[in-house]
Amino acid sequence: MPRENGETRRAFNARFDQPSPEVDPDDRSPEGDRLLQVFWRLCRFRTQGLNGPDPLQPGLIRDWIVTAGWPLSQPEIEIVFAMDAAYMAACQRETETKEGG
């Protein structure tokens, strides 16, 4: 995902002669699959604003953990928030593309 200046992490790494590992999307860990499942389950309860989906809120995640009985560590919660930030950015790009801007 590009940063505010449009530079991707891969381009940033290349600028500083750092490697950028190739990731095989089919080579996922069970932990990653679990977090993807958590993320999409949480998305069912996402609110919708006038400009599209609203970001996931900490209270929603807390309530879901208690209700669903799926414990998440603090690092896992941070990963879910990072996934949500990427999702929100993709939604914003899609909206801008549809609006022609």
Backbone as XML, in Angstrom:
<?xml version="1.0"?>
<chain id="A" units="angstrom">
  <residue number="1" name="MET">
    <atom name="N" x="0.855" y="-1.169" z="0.000"/>
    <atom name="CA" x="0.000" y="0.000" z="0.000"/>
    <atom name="C" x="0.903" y="1.235" z="0.000"/>
  </residue>
  <residue number="2" name="PRO">
    <atom name="N" x="0.712" y="2.141" z="-0.948"/>
    <atom name="CA" x="1.548" y="3.338" z="-1.002"/>
    <atom name="C" x="1.335" y="4.245" z="0.204"/>
  </residue>
  <residue number="3" name="ARG">
    <atom name="N" x="2.398" y="4.928" z="0.561"/>
    <atom name="CA" x="2.322" y="5.926" z="1.639"/>
    <atom name="C" x="1.697" y="7.203" z="1.099"/>
  </residue>
  <residue number="4" name="GLU">
    <atom name="N" x="1.618" y="8.226" z="1.965"/>
    <atom name="CA" x="1.009" y="9.496" z="1.569"/>
    <atom name="C" x="1.689" y="10.107" z="0.349"/>
  </residue>
  <residue number="5" name="ASN">
    <atom name="N" x="3.019" y="9.908" z="0.242"/>
    <atom name="CA" x="3.763" y="10.483" z="-0.882"/>
    <atom name="C" x="3.701" y="9.614" z="-2.134"/>
  </residue>
  <residue number="6" name="GLY">
    <atom name="N" x="2.957" y="8.493" z="-2.081"/>
    <atom name="CA" x="2.796" y="7.611" z="-3.221"/>
    <atom name="C" x="3.851" y="6.519" z="-3.331"/>
  </residue>
  <residue number="7" name="GLU">
    <atom name="N" x="4.831" y="6.542" z="-2.436"/>
    <atom name="CA" x="5.905" y="5.557" z="-2.480"/>
    <atom name="C" x="5.480" y="4.264" z="-1.787"/>
  </residue>
  <residue number="8" name="THR">
    <atom name="N" x="5.701" y="3.142" z="-2.452"/>
    <atom name="CA" x="5.396" y="1.850" z="-1.849"/>
    <atom name="C" x="6.551" y="1.410" z="-0.964"/>
  </residue>
  <residue number="9" name="ARG">
    <atom name="N" x="6.296" y="0.439" z="-0.107"/>
    <atom name="CA" x="7.356" y="-0.089" z="0.745"/>
    <atom name="C" x="8.466" y="-0.722" z="-0.101"/>
  </residue>
  <residue number="10" name="ARG">
    <atom name="N" x="8.082" y="-1.378" z="-1.184"/>
    <atom name="CA" x="9.066" y="-2.000" z="-2.066"/>
    <atom name="C" x="9.986" y="-0.931" z="-2.668"/>
  </residue>
  <residue number="11" name="ALA">
    <atom name="N" x="9.431" y="0.195" z="-3.117"/>
    <atom name="CA" x="10.237" y="1.289" z="-3.664"/>
    <atom name="C" x="11.127" y="1.906" z="-2.578"/>
  </residue>
  <residue number="12" name="PHE">
    <atom name="N" x="10.587" y="2.063" z="-1.387"/>
    <atom name="CA" x="11.357" y="2.590" z="-0.259"/>
    <atom name="C" x="12.553" y="1.692" z="0.029"/>
  </residue>
  <residue number="13" name="ASN">
    <atom name="N" x="12.306" y="0.382" z="0.092"/>
    <atom name="CA" x="13.388" y="-0.569" z="0.337"/>
    <atom name="C" x="14.441" y="-0.491" z="-0.766"/>
  </residue>
  <residue number="14" name="ALA">
    <atom name="N" x="14.014" y="-0.400" z="-2.011"/>
    <atom name="CA" x="14.958" y="-0.335" z="-3.131"/>
    <atom name="C" x="15.820" y="0.916" z="-3.049"/>
  </residue>
  <residue number="15" name="ARG">
    <atom name="N" x="15.230" y="2.009" z="-2.617"/>
    <atom name="CA" x="15.969" y="3.271" z="-2.498"/>
    <atom name="C" x="17.125" y="3.143" z="-1.514"/>
  </residue>
  <residue number="16" name="PHE">
    <atom name="N" x="16.965" y="2.289" z="-0.516"/>
    <atom name="CA" x="17.995" y="2.100" z="0.501"/>
    <atom name="C" x="18.701" y="0.744" z="0.366"/>
  </residue>
  <residue number="17" name="ASP">
    <atom name="N" x="18.606" y="0.172" z="-0.842"/>
    <atom name="CA" x="19.266" y="-1.112" z="-1.131"/>
    <atom name="C" x="18.911" y="-2.196" z="-0.120"/>
  </residue>
  <residue number="18" name="GLN">
    <atom name="N" x="17.658" y="-2.244" z="0.269"/>
    <atom name="CA" x="17.172" y="-3.264" z="1.192"/>
    <atom name="C" x="16.322" y="-4.267" z="0.419"/>
  </residue>
  <residue number="19" name="PRO">
    <atom name="N" x="16.363" y="-5.533" z="0.811"/>
    <atom name="CA" x="15.568" y="-6.533" z="0.096"/>
    <atom name="C" x="14.072" y="-6.378" z="0.376"/>
  </residue>
  <residue number="20" name="SER">
    <atom name="N" x="13.299" y="-6.787" z="-0.594"/>
    <atom name="CA" x="11.840" y="-6.855" z="-0.437"/>
    <atom name="C" x="11.435" y="-8.289" z="-0.720"/>
  </residue>
  <residue number="21" name="PRO">
    <atom name="N" x="11.077" y="-9.022" z="0.303"/>
    <atom name="CA" x="10.762" y="-10.440" z="0.080"/>
    <atom name="C" x="9.532" y="-10.615" z="-0.791"/>
  </residue>
  <residue number="22" name="GLU">
    <atom name="N" x="9.580" y="-11.631" z="-1.610"/>
    <atom name="CA" x="8.422" y="-12.012" z="-2.411"/>
    <atom name="C" x="7.510" y="-12.854" z="-1.526"/>
  </residue>
  <residue number="23" name="VAL">
    <atom name="N" x="6.244" y="-12.548" z="-1.527"/>
    <atom name="CA" x="5.284" y="-13.258" z="-0.683"/>
    <atom name="C" x="4.333" y="-14.043" z="-1.567"/>
  </residue>
  <residue number="24" name="ASP">
    <atom name="N" x="4.220" y="-15.309" z="-1.287"/>
    <atom name="CA" x="3.289" y="-16.170" z="-2.006"/>
    <atom name="C" x="1.953" y="-16.136" z="-1.265"/>
  </residue>
  <residue number="25" name="PRO">
    <atom name="N" x="0.883" y="-15.595" z="-1.878"/>
    <atom name="CA" x="-0.396" y="-15.500" z="-1.171"/>
    <atom name="C" x="-0.968" y="-16.854" z="-0.756"/>
  </residue>
  <residue number="26" name="ASP">
    <atom name="N" x="-0.510" y="-17.933" z="-1.405"/>
    <atom name="CA" x="-1.004" y="-19.259" z="-1.034"/>
    <atom name="C" x="-0.218" y="-19.864" z="0.121"/>
  </residue>
  <residue number="27" name="ASP">
    <atom name="N" x="0.862" y="-19.198" z="0.527"/>
    <atom name="CA" x="1.715" y="-19.695" z="1.601"/>
    <atom name="C" x="1.399" y="-18.908" z="2.877"/>
  </residue>
  <residue number="28" name="ARG">
    <atom name="N" x="0.238" y="-19.196" z="3.444"/>
    <atom name="CA" x="-0.212" y="-18.474" z="4.632"/>
    <atom name="C" x="-0.080" y="-19.360" z="5.858"/>
  </residue>
  <residue number="29" name="SER">
    <atom name="N" x="0.059" y="-18.683" z="6.985"/>
    <atom name="CA" x="0.147" y="-19.418" z="8.245"/>
    <atom name="C" x="-1.255" y="-19.597" z="8.826"/>
  </residue>
  <residue number="30" name="PRO">
    <atom name="N" x="-1.433" y="-20.598" z="9.678"/>
    <atom name="CA" x="-2.736" y="-20.763" z="10.339"/>
    <atom name="C" x="-3.102" y="-19.543" z="11.182"/>
  </residue>
  <residue number="31" name="GLU">
    <atom name="N" x="-2.089" y="-18.898" z="11.772"/>
    <atom name="CA" x="-2.360" y="-17.701" z="12.580"/>
    <atom name="C" x="-2.906" y="-16.579" z="11.706"/>
  </residue>
  <residue number="32" name="GLY">
    <atom name="N" x="-2.321" y="-16.442" z="10.503"/>
    <atom name="CA" x="-2.806" y="-15.415" z="9.581"/>
    <atom name="C" x="-4.219" y="-15.704" z="9.115"/>
  </residue>
  <residue number="33" name="ASP">
    <atom name="N" x="-4.498" y="-16.970" z="8.832"/>
    <atom name="CA" x="-5.860" y="-17.349" z="8.435"/>
    <atom name="C" x="-6.848" y="-17.042" z="9.549"/>
  </residue>
  <residue number="34" name="ARG">
    <atom name="N" x="-6.441" y="-17.310" z="10.782"/>
    <atom name="CA" x="-7.316" y="-17.040" z="11.931"/>
    <atom name="C" x="-7.614" y="-15.548" z="12.025"/>
  </residue>
  <residue number="35" name="LEU">
    <atom name="N" x="-6.586" y="-14.706" z="11.851"/>
    <atom name="CA" x="-6.807" y="-13.261" z="11.944"/>
    <atom name="C" x="-7.654" y="-12.746" z="10.781"/>
  </residue>
  <residue number="36" name="LEU">
    <atom name="N" x="-7.485" y="-13.331" z="9.587"/>
    <atom name="CA" x="-8.358" y="-12.959" z="8.476"/>
    <atom name="C" x="-9.802" y="-13.308" z="8.782"/>
  </residue>
  <residue number="37" name="GLN">
    <atom name="N" x="-10.018" y="-14.474" z="9.368"/>
    <atom name="CA" x="-11.362" y="-14.891" z="9.734"/>
    <atom name="C" x="-11.945" y="-13.941" z="10.776"/>
  </residue>
  <residue number="38" name="VAL">
    <atom name="N" x="-11.149" y="-13.579" z="11.765"/>
    <atom name="CA" x="-11.599" y="-12.623" z="12.785"/>
    <atom name="C" x="-11.970" y="-11.299" z="12.125"/>
  </residue>
  <residue number="39" name="PHE">
    <atom name="N" x="-11.093" y="-10.803" z="11.244"/>
    <atom name="CA" x="-11.336" y="-9.513" z="10.592"/>
    <atom name="C" x="-12.656" y="-9.519" z="9.832"/>
  </residue>
  <residue number="40" name="TRP">
    <atom name="N" x="-12.883" y="-10.550" z="9.010"/>
    <atom name="CA" x="-14.118" y="-10.565" z="8.220"/>
    <atom name="C" x="-15.352" y="-10.763" z="9.087"/>
  </residue>
  <residue number="41" name="ARG">
    <atom name="N" x="-15.221" y="-11.479" z="10.182"/>
    <atom name="CA" x="-16.367" y="-11.611" z="11.099"/>
    <atom name="C" x="-16.678" y="-10.263" z="11.745"/>
  </residue>
  <residue number="42" name="LEU">
    <atom name="N" x="-15.641" y="-9.527" z="12.125"/>
    <atom name="CA" x="-15.855" y="-8.201" z="12.706"/>
    <atom name="C" x="-16.498" y="-7.254" z="11.693"/>
  </residue>
  <residue number="43" name="CYS">
    <atom name="N" x="-16.127" y="-7.387" z="10.432"/>
    <atom name="CA" x="-16.661" y="-6.501" z="9.390"/>
    <atom name="C" x="-18.183" y="-6.608" z="9.247"/>
  </residue>
  <residue number="44" name="ARG">
    <atom name="N" x="-18.738" y="-7.738" z="9.647"/>
    <atom name="CA" x="-20.206" y="-7.879" z="9.581"/>
    <atom name="C" x="-20.903" y="-6.858" z="10.467"/>
  </residue>
  <residue number="45" name="PHE">
    <atom name="N" x="-20.199" y="-6.382" z="11.503"/>
    <atom name="CA" x="-20.806" y="-5.457" z="12.457"/>
    <atom name="C" x="-20.340" y="-4.023" z="12.239"/>
  </residue>
  <residue number="46" name="ARG">
    <atom name="N" x="-19.629" y="-3.794" z="11.165"/>
    <atom name="CA" x="-19.105" y="-2.460" z="10.843"/>
    <atom name="C" x="-20.274" y="-1.525" z="10.522"/>
  </residue>
  <residue number="47" name="THR">
    <atom name="N" x="-20.187" y="-0.307" z="11.015"/>
    <atom name="CA" x="-21.215" y="0.681" z="10.671"/>
    <atom name="C" x="-20.885" y="1.303" z="9.321"/>
  </residue>
  <residue number="48" name="GLN">
    <atom name="N" x="-21.889" y="1.890" z="8.721"/>
    <atom name="CA" x="-21.753" y="2.498" z="7.400"/>
    <atom name="C" x="-22.079" y="3.970" z="7.525"/>
  </residue>
  <residue number="49" name="GLY">
    <atom name="N" x="-21.188" y="4.819" z="7.023"/>
    <atom name="CA" x="-21.424" y="6.252" z="7.021"/>
    <atom name="C" x="-21.849" y="6.724" z="5.641"/>
  </residue>
  <residue number="50" name="LEU">
    <atom name="N" x="-21.988" y="8.032" z="5.487"/>
    <atom name="CA" x="-22.380" y="8.595" z="4.194"/>
    <atom name="C" x="-21.309" y="8.373" z="3.129"/>
  </residue>
  <residue number="51" name="ASN">
    <atom name="N" x="-20.047" y="8.250" z="3.563"/>
    <atom name="CA" x="-18.944" y="8.078" z="2.615"/>
    <atom name="C" x="-18.439" y="6.649" z="2.539"/>
  </residue>
  <residue number="52" name="GLY">
    <atom name="N" x="-19.240" y="5.710" z="2.991"/>
    <atom name="CA" x="-18.822" y="4.316" z="2.946"/>
    <atom name="C" x="-18.653" y="3.727" z="4.334"/>
  </residue>
  <residue number="53" name="PRO">
    <atom name="N" x="-17.903" y="2.631" z="4.421"/>
    <atom name="CA" x="-17.761" y="1.952" z="5.712"/>
    <atom name="C" x="-16.964" y="2.783" z="6.710"/>
  </residue>
  <residue number="54" name="ASP">
    <atom name="N" x="-17.349" y="2.678" z="7.968"/>
    <atom name="CA" x="-16.616" y="3.334" z="9.052"/>
    <atom name="C" x="-15.533" y="2.391" z="9.566"/>
  </residue>
  <residue number="55" name="PRO">
    <atom name="N" x="-14.454" y="2.941" z="10.128"/>
    <atom name="CA" x="-13.408" y="2.082" z="10.688"/>
    <atom name="C" x="-13.941" y="1.252" z="11.851"/>
  </residue>
  <residue number="56" name="LEU">
    <atom name="N" x="-13.332" y="0.096" z="12.063"/>
    <atom name="CA" x="-13.670" y="-0.718" z="13.233"/>
    <atom name="C" x="-13.284" y="0.040" z="14.495"/>
  </residue>
  <residue number="57" name="GLN">
    <atom name="N" x="-14.128" y="-0.039" z="15.495"/>
    <atom name="CA" x="-13.881" y="0.664" z="16.745"/>
    <atom name="C" x="-13.383" y="-0.308" z="17.816"/>
  </residue>
  <residue number="58" name="PRO">
    <atom name="N" x="-12.530" y="0.174" z="18.729"/>
    <atom name="CA" x="-12.013" y="-0.706" z="19.784"/>
    <atom name="C" x="-13.112" y="-1.386" z="20.596"/>
  </residue>
  <residue number="59" name="GLY">
    <atom name="N" x="-14.187" y="-0.665" z="20.879"/>
    <atom name="CA" x="-15.277" y="-1.245" z="21.659"/>
    <atom name="C" x="-15.944" y="-2.403" z="20.945"/>
  </residue>
  <residue number="60" name="LEU">
    <atom name="N" x="-16.060" y="-2.304" z="19.631"/>
    <atom name="CA" x="-16.639" y="-3.399" z="18.844"/>
    <atom name="C" x="-15.769" y="-4.646" z="18.964"/>
  </residue>
  <residue number="61" name="ILE">
    <atom name="N" x="-14.465" y="-4.450" z="18.855"/>
    <atom name="CA" x="-13.547" y="-5.591" z="18.961"/>
    <atom name="C" x="-13.614" y="-6.192" z="20.364"/>
  </residue>
  <residue number="62" name="ARG">
    <atom name="N" x="-13.606" y="-5.344" z="21.375"/>
    <atom name="CA" x="-13.693" y="-5.833" z="22.758"/>
    <atom name="C" x="-14.978" y="-6.621" z="22.977"/>
  </residue>
  <residue number="63" name="ASP">
    <atom name="N" x="-16.098" y="-6.071" z="22.544"/>
    <atom name="CA" x="-17.375" y="-6.758" z="22.721"/>
    <atom name="C" x="-17.419" y="-8.071" z="21.949"/>
  </residue>
  <residue number="64" name="TRP">
    <atom name="N" x="-16.845" y="-8.073" z="20.738"/>
    <atom name="CA" x="-16.845" y="-9.283" z="19.939"/>
    <atom name="C" x="-15.995" y="-10.364" z="20.596"/>
  </residue>
  <residue number="65" name="ILE">
    <atom name="N" x="-14.846" y="-9.991" z="21.151"/>
    <atom name="CA" x="-13.983" y="-10.965" z="21.834"/>
    <atom name="C" x="-14.741" y="-11.624" z="22.978"/>
  </residue>
  <residue number="66" name="VAL">
    <atom name="N" x="-15.447" y="-10.820" z="23.753"/>
    <atom name="CA" x="-16.205" y="-11.349" z="24.889"/>
    <atom name="C" x="-17.354" y="-12.228" z="24.414"/>
  </residue>
  <residue number="67" name="THR">
    <atom name="N" x="-18.106" y="-11.755" z="23.444"/>
    <atom name="CA" x="-19.278" y="-12.478" z="22.972"/>
    <atom name="C" x="-18.909" y="-13.759" z="22.223"/>
  </residue>
  <residue number="68" name="ALA">
    <atom name="N" x="-17.939" y="-13.664" z="21.336"/>
    <atom name="CA" x="-17.572" y="-14.817" z="20.513"/>
    <atom name="C" x="-16.692" y="-15.807" z="21.256"/>
  </residue>
  <residue number="69" name="GLY">
    <atom name="N" x="-16.024" y="-15.333" z="22.306"/>
    <atom name="CA" x="-15.135" y="-16.219" z="23.048"/>
    <atom name="C" x="-13.856" y="-16.556" z="22.307"/>
  </residue>
  <residue number="70" name="TRP">
    <atom name="N" x="-13.446" y="-15.670" z="21.405"/>
    <atom name="CA" x="-12.192" y="-15.845" z="20.675"/>
    <atom name="C" x="-11.180" y="-14.864" z="21.242"/>
  </residue>
  <residue number="71" name="PRO">
    <atom name="N" x="-10.334" y="-15.292" z="22.159"/>
    <atom name="CA" x="-9.381" y="-14.354" z="22.747"/>
    <atom name="C" x="-8.356" y="-13.870" z="21.717"/>
  </residue>
  <residue number="72" name="LEU">
    <atom name="N" x="-8.019" y="-12.598" z="21.796"/>
    <atom name="CA" x="-6.996" y="-12.009" z="20.935"/>
    <atom name="C" x="-5.966" y="-11.317" z="21.823"/>
  </residue>
  <residue number="73" name="SER">
    <atom name="N" x="-4.707" y="-11.488" z="21.489"/>
    <atom name="CA" x="-3.653" y="-10.783" z="22.215"/>
    <atom name="C" x="-3.603" y="-9.339" z="21.718"/>
  </residue>
  <residue number="74" name="GLN">
    <atom name="N" x="-2.906" y="-8.486" z="22.460"/>
    <atom name="CA" x="-2.774" y="-7.091" z="22.042"/>
    <atom name="C" x="-2.106" y="-6.978" z="20.669"/>
  </residue>
  <residue number="75" name="PRO">
    <atom name="N" x="-1.024" y="-7.729" z="20.398"/>
    <atom name="CA" x="-0.449" y="-7.662" z="19.043"/>
    <atom name="C" x="-1.431" y="-8.111" z="17.956"/>
  </residue>
  <residue number="76" name="GLU">
    <atom name="N" x="-2.254" y="-9.106" z="18.240"/>
    <atom name="CA" x="-3.240" y="-9.547" z="17.254"/>
    <atom name="C" x="-4.284" y="-8.464" z="17.010"/>
  </residue>
  <residue number="77" name="ILE">
    <atom name="N" x="-4.682" y="-7.769" z="18.061"/>
    <atom name="CA" x="-5.640" y="-6.668" z="17.908"/>
    <atom name="C" x="-5.031" y="-5.575" z="17.038"/>
  </residue>
  <residue number="78" name="GLU">
    <atom name="N" x="-3.751" y="-5.278" z="17.256"/>
    <atom name="CA" x="-3.073" y="-4.271" z="16.433"/>
    <atom name="C" x="-3.021" y="-4.711" z="14.972"/>
  </residue>
  <residue number="79" name="ILE">
    <atom name="N" x="-2.836" y="-5.999" z="14.725"/>
    <atom name="CA" x="-2.837" y="-6.514" z="13.357"/>
    <atom name="C" x="-4.218" y="-6.332" z="12.734"/>
  </residue>
  <residue number="80" name="VAL">
    <atom name="N" x="-5.270" y="-6.604" z="13.496"/>
    <atom name="CA" x="-6.640" y="-6.412" z="12.985"/>
    <atom name="C" x="-6.859" y="-4.942" z="12.639"/>
  </residue>
  <residue number="81" name="PHE">
    <atom name="N" x="-6.365" y="-4.025" z="13.471"/>
    <atom name="CA" x="-6.496" y="-2.590" z="13.160"/>
    <atom name="C" x="-5.703" y="-2.233" z="11.899"/>
  </residue>
  <residue number="82" name="ALA">
    <atom name="N" x="-4.526" y="-2.838" z="11.715"/>
    <atom name="CA" x="-3.738" y="-2.591" z="10.499"/>
    <atom name="C" x="-4.474" y="-3.126" z="9.272"/>
  </residue>
  <residue number="83" name="MET">
    <atom name="N" x="-5.089" y="-4.293" z="9.410"/>
    <atom name="CA" x="-5.880" y="-4.851" z="8.315"/>
    <atom name="C" x="-7.036" y="-3.912" z="7.986"/>
  </residue>
  <residue number="84" name="ASP">
    <atom name="N" x="-7.655" y="-3.359" z="9.020"/>
    <atom name="CA" x="-8.773" y="-2.450" z="8.816"/>
    <atom name="C" x="-8.312" y="-1.175" z="8.120"/>
  </residue>
  <residue number="85" name="ALA">
    <atom name="N" x="-7.142" y="-0.669" z="8.496"/>
    <atom name="CA" x="-6.610" y="0.541" z="7.842"/>
    <atom name="C" x="-6.377" y="0.279" z="6.363"/>
  </residue>
  <residue number="86" name="ALA">
    <atom name="N" x="-5.843" y="-0.899" z="6.025"/>
    <atom name="CA" x="-5.636" y="-1.253" z="4.618"/>
    <atom name="C" x="-6.974" y="-1.385" z="3.897"/>
  </residue>
  <residue number="87" name="TYR">
    <atom name="N" x="-7.948" y="-1.984" z="4.559"/>
    <atom name="CA" x="-9.285" y="-2.140" z="3.970"/>
    <atom name="C" x="-9.924" y="-0.767" z="3.718"/>
  </residue>
  <residue number="88" name="MET">
    <atom name="N" x="-9.815" y="0.121" z="4.705"/>
    <atom name="CA" x="-10.404" y="1.452" z="4.559"/>
    <atom name="C" x="-9.726" y="2.215" z="3.422"/>
  </residue>
  <residue number="89" name="ALA">
    <atom name="N" x="-8.403" y="2.090" z="3.298"/>
    <atom name="CA" x="-7.680" y="2.763" z="2.212"/>
    <atom name="C" x="-8.125" y="2.223" z="0.859"/>
  </residue>
  <residue number="90" name="ALA">
    <atom name="N" x="-8.321" y="0.911" z="0.767"/>
    <atom name="CA" x="-8.787" y="0.310" z="-0.485"/>
    <atom name="C" x="-10.197" y="0.789" z="-0.822"/>
  </residue>
  <residue number="91" name="CYS">
    <atom name="N" x="-11.042" y="0.896" z="0.184"/>
    <atom name="CA" x="-12.405" y="1.406" z="-0.043"/>
    <atom name="C" x="-12.361" y="2.850" z="-0.534"/>
  </residue>
  <residue number="92" name="GLN">
    <atom name="N" x="-11.468" y="3.643" z="0.045"/>
    <atom name="CA" x="-11.329" y="5.041" z="-0.364"/>
    <atom name="C" x="-10.852" y="5.139" z="-1.812"/>
  </residue>
  <residue number="93" name="ARG">
    <atom name="N" x="-9.862" y="4.323" z="-2.192"/>
    <atom name="CA" x="-9.379" y="4.322" z="-3.564"/>
    <atom name="C" x="-10.494" y="3.905" z="-4.525"/>
  </residue>
  <residue number="94" name="GLU">
    <atom name="N" x="-11.276" y="2.919" z="-4.143"/>
    <atom name="CA" x="-12.379" y="2.463" z="-4.994"/>
    <atom name="C" x="-13.413" y="3.568" z="-5.176"/>
  </residue>
  <residue number="95" name="THR">
    <atom name="N" x="-13.716" y="4.274" z="-4.099"/>
    <atom name="CA" x="-14.674" y="5.376" z="-4.160"/>
    <atom name="C" x="-14.165" y="6.483" z="-5.069"/>
  </residue>
  <residue number="96" name="GLU">
    <atom name="N" x="-12.874" y="6.821" z="-4.935"/>
    <atom name="CA" x="-12.289" y="7.868" z="-5.778"/>
    <atom name="C" x="-12.297" y="7.470" z="-7.249"/>
  </residue>
  <residue number="97" name="THR">
    <atom name="N" x="-12.042" y="6.180" z="-7.513"/>
    <atom name="CA" x="-12.059" y="5.693" z="-8.895"/>
    <atom name="C" x="-13.452" y="5.782" z="-9.486"/>
  </residue>
  <residue number="98" name="LYS">
    <atom name="N" x="-14.454" y="5.392" z="-8.702"/>
    <atom name="CA" x="-15.841" y="5.432" z="-9.191"/>
    <atom name="C" x="-16.306" y="6.861" z="-9.434"/>
  </residue>
  <residue number="99" name="GLU">
    <atom name="N" x="-15.816" y="7.788" z="-8.587"/>
    <atom name="CA" x="-16.220" y="9.188" z="-8.720"/>
    <atom name="C" x="-15.380" y="9.930" z="-9.742"/>
  </residue>
  <residue number="100" name="GLY">
    <atom name="N" x="-14.342" y="9.241" z="-10.254"/>
    <atom name="CA" x="-13.507" y="9.863" z="-11.267"/>
    <atom name="C" x="-12.521" y="10.860" z="-10.708"/>
  </residue>
  <residue number="101" name="GLY">
    <atom name="N" x="-12.175" y="10.695" z="-9.417"/>
    <atom name="CA" x="-11.276" y="11.708" z="-8.879"/>
    <atom name="C" x="-10.199" y="11.135" z="-8.107"/>
  </residue>
</chain>
